[in-house]
Amino acid sequence: MRRRAADREVDPLIKRDKLKRVDVKASHRISPKGTSVAEAAKGRARRGEEYREARDEYSAIRELRKKNWIAAHIRERRFELELTQKDVAGRAGTSHSFISKVEGGDHIPTIPVLKRILAVLDEELLIGIERQIPDGEPEREVASVPTLTTA
């Protein structure tokens, strides 16, 4: 009984809510389902310089990944850690211009130098070998890069 009485009180509120006029201009700006990704990104870009910088950086990294994925990875990781190219160069024992060339995708460092750069970025260089098996999944082996010693 009590439940039916409650339903009778709520039903008129629901009907009134459904009949309420909607301001077309307001509903155009704010959708109950949210705004499109592009509209939301534009809004964030208008509000914050930091967002614009990050958006532009990740856009450049996506383009670089098409050219040289190692360079893109190094640049992205450095950006995430908020390190400058000079920071990475100093800690890896190389020059700022060398890091710039690597991140530009114009130069591939030697394995020992790449290993040092990745160590600065809190990562480890691994080497993988893949063997194709007829009519089966390829066999893969991955291992850390050995430390090279001179005799």
Secondary structure, DSSP 8 states (H G I E B T S, - for coil): -HHHHHHHHHHHHHHHHHHS---HHHHHHS-TT---HHHHHHHHHHH-HHHHHHHHHHHHHHHHHHH-HHHHHHHHHHHHTT--HHHHHHHHTS-HHHHHHHHTTS----HHHHHHHHHHTT---EEEEEE--TTS--EEEEEE-------
